[in-house]
Amino acid sequence: MKIGIIIETKEYEKAWNAFRFAVTAKKQGHETKVFLMGEAVECEGLTHEKYNVDEQLRKYTDDGGEILACGTCIKSRHLENSMEVCPISTMVDCVNMVVWADKMVTF
């Protein structure tokens, strides 16, 4: 199954669970794509002693998971040069992900 995941939060536990979901879906053999929107574009490098978001994000990408990030959200936070695993994307990319997916999940 093709699963699209939209993440809109940088709240530690919610973002951590979103990426855990993405990792698990990949491990079960599903095709997945993640789109970061709003404050979620700040998830790269986000760590917490209990909910290490960056660790789950890296597990996802290390397993071949694709992450897209809202360019407008990145630019509004002046993060254009600090993103390693999240390429700048557009709403067109988000819409294309929704069209591509069999199922969508939003965190």
Legacy VTK file of the C-alpha trace (Angstrom):
# vtk DataFile Version 3.0
C-alpha trace
ASCII
DATASET POLYDATA
POINTS 107 float
0.000 0.000 0.000
1.095 3.599 -0.617
0.859 5.660 2.567
1.193 9.450 2.623
1.968 11.050 5.980
1.550 14.756 6.684
3.214 16.000 9.861
2.296 19.474 11.123
3.785 19.460 14.613
7.169 19.659 16.268
5.676 18.645 19.612
8.132 15.997 20.745
5.866 13.043 21.475
3.515 13.597 18.509
6.317 14.090 15.978
8.210 11.105 17.444
5.114 8.907 17.060
4.558 10.156 13.507
8.051 9.097 12.468
7.722 5.808 14.391
4.591 5.176 12.323
6.515 5.954 9.117
9.392 3.646 10.133
6.981 0.833 10.971
5.070 1.229 7.711
8.350 1.027 5.743
9.426 -2.062 7.679
6.112 -3.714 6.809
6.850 -3.148 3.137
4.583 -0.181 2.429
5.653 2.630 0.135
5.644 5.826 2.171
6.152 9.545 1.730
6.249 12.162 4.487
5.398 15.833 3.980
6.431 18.284 6.703
4.279 21.382 7.003
4.205 24.332 9.421
6.327 23.897 12.515
7.095 20.280 11.541
9.796 21.566 9.190
11.799 22.008 12.406
11.793 18.250 13.171
15.248 17.649 11.727
17.644 17.848 14.674
14.796 17.845 17.230
15.869 15.803 20.251
14.410 15.096 23.672
15.630 12.667 26.304
12.494 10.520 25.958
11.177 11.398 22.470
14.121 11.687 20.082
12.399 12.885 16.925
15.621 13.254 14.926
16.588 9.641 15.659
13.267 8.343 14.266
13.504 10.722 11.290
16.974 9.371 10.481
15.810 5.745 10.859
13.099 6.519 8.322
15.443 8.128 5.796
18.176 5.514 6.352
15.587 2.897 5.352
14.916 4.776 2.108
11.979 6.844 3.334
11.188 10.011 1.397
10.617 13.312 3.186
9.357 16.488 1.553
9.115 19.817 3.374
7.025 22.916 2.681
9.321 25.512 1.144
7.213 28.433 2.354
7.344 27.086 5.925
11.117 26.577 5.683
11.723 30.053 4.279
9.521 31.740 6.888
11.780 30.208 9.554
15.013 31.036 7.674
16.011 27.346 7.577
16.869 27.141 3.869
20.529 26.308 4.483
20.123 24.046 7.504
18.048 21.207 6.043
19.951 17.990 5.262
17.307 15.313 4.724
14.262 17.450 3.931
14.337 18.984 0.453
12.360 22.155 -0.118
9.058 21.243 -1.741
5.804 22.947 -2.710
2.072 22.537 -2.212
2.029 20.963 -5.681
4.316 18.245 -4.280
1.957 17.802 -1.322
-1.071 17.488 -3.616
0.821 15.011 -5.806
1.611 12.937 -2.710
-2.077 12.864 -1.760
-3.022 11.784 -5.280
-0.268 9.114 -5.212
-1.290 7.664 -1.835
-3.823 4.932 -1.223
-4.221 6.216 2.347
-3.264 9.459 4.100
-2.436 10.005 7.764
-1.984 13.411 9.413
-0.190 14.060 12.696
LINES 1 108
107 0 1 2 3 4 5 6 7 8 9 10 11 12 13 14 15 16 17 18 19 20 21 22 23 24 25 26 27 28 29 30 31 32 33 34 35 36 37 38 39 40 41 42 43 44 45 46 47 48 49 50 51 52 53 54 55 56 57 58 59 60 61 62 63 64 65 66 67 68 69 70 71 72 73 74 75 76 77 78 79 80 81 82 83 84 85 86 87 88 89 90 91 92 93 94 95 96 97 98 99 100 101 102 103 104 105 106
